[in-house]
Amino acid sequence: MLKDAPRTARYVLRKIPGAPGFIYDAATLATSKDRLRTGLGIAGGAAGAAAGGAIGGPVGAALGSAAGEAGTEWVYDHRDELARKAADTAQWMKARTAQVAGGFAHGFDQGLAPYVTPLR
């Protein structure tokens, strides 16, 4: 494939193998309606490619890039729902901690150590 390419193109492709992908990503970022989402997708794709390349060579890099980009953009698209669920989880943890602490305090008020529960 490189034999048919012009000499300058062969040099660039040998020295910078990711140049075509980088140019595509830059063009996509420049023409995107939501640049933050696209930028995060590109960053996720780069991170996924690095991780996949370390594990599985070129095929791993390709799969990691696709998964990283898709995953990052999915998180960005669902960020409001994820933030609401995180807040609900934090509220539940706070209520549960208060409930458990209240149960221990009640046992302590009856003259029991906080970690001892009476047998029934």
N, C-alpha and C positions, 0 to 999 in steps of 0.2 A: 504494500500500500504506500509506503513512504518512497518507494523507487519512482513512482509517477509524480510525486509532488515536486514543486520547484525547490531549488537548493536552499533558499532562505526559509521556506516553510519547513523543510526537513530539519534544518538547524534549530529552529524555534521549537519544533515538536520534540526533538531529542533533548534539548536543554531544559525546556519547560513543558513536561508532558501534560500538565493540567491547564495550559493556556487556553485551549478551546472552551473548556468547561468554565474557566474563570471569565472569559469574554461573554459567554452565554449568561452566566449569573449576573455580571455587571449590567448587561443589556436588560435582563429581566428586572433587576432592581431599579434601573433608571426609568423603565416604562410602567412599573407597578403602581396600582392605585393605593395599595397599603404597603408602604415601603418598610415599615417596622416588621410586619409579618414576613415579608419577603426576605429581609435582612436576617431575621431570626431563623428562617428556614435554611438560608445559605450557611449560617453559622452551625446549625444543627447538622446539616449535611456534611460539612467539613469535619466536625467532631466525630460523626458516625463513620465517615470514610477513614479517618485516622485509626479509630478503634477497630473497625472491620479489617483494615489493611494489616494491622498488627496481629490479628488473630488468623485471618484467612487469605492473605495475599490479595491479588487484584479482584477476585470474585467477592471476597469479604468486604473489600473497600467499596465496591459498587453496591452491595446489599446494605452495608452500614450507612452509606451516603443516602440512599433512598429512605431507609428507616429513620435516620436522624432528621432528615428534612420533613418527612411526613409527620413524625412524632412532635417535632417542635411546632409545626404549624397547627397541629391538632390542639396542643396545649394552649397556643395563642388564641385559637378560635373559641375554646371553651373556658377561658380564664375567669370569666365572671361566675360561672357555675362552680368551678373548682375553688374559687375564693370563698363562695358561700358555703360550700361543703366543709372547707377547712375551718371556717368560723363556727359552723354548727358542731363540728367535732370538738373544737376548743371549749365551747359552751358546755357540751356534754361532759367533757373531762373535768371541768370546773365543778359542775353539779355533782358528779360522781365522787370526786375527791371530798367535797363538803359532806356528802352522805356518809362516806366511809369514816371520815374523821369524826363526824357526829356520833357514829356508832361506837367508836373507840372511846370517845370522851364520855359517853353514857356509861360504859362499863367501868371507866375510871372513877366516875362519880359514885358508883356503888361499892367502892373500896377494892375493886379489882385492878390489876395491872392493865395498861392499855392494850396489851397484846393477848390477854387471856379472855376467852369467851366461856361463859358458864355452860355446863353440860345440861342437856334437857332430857 
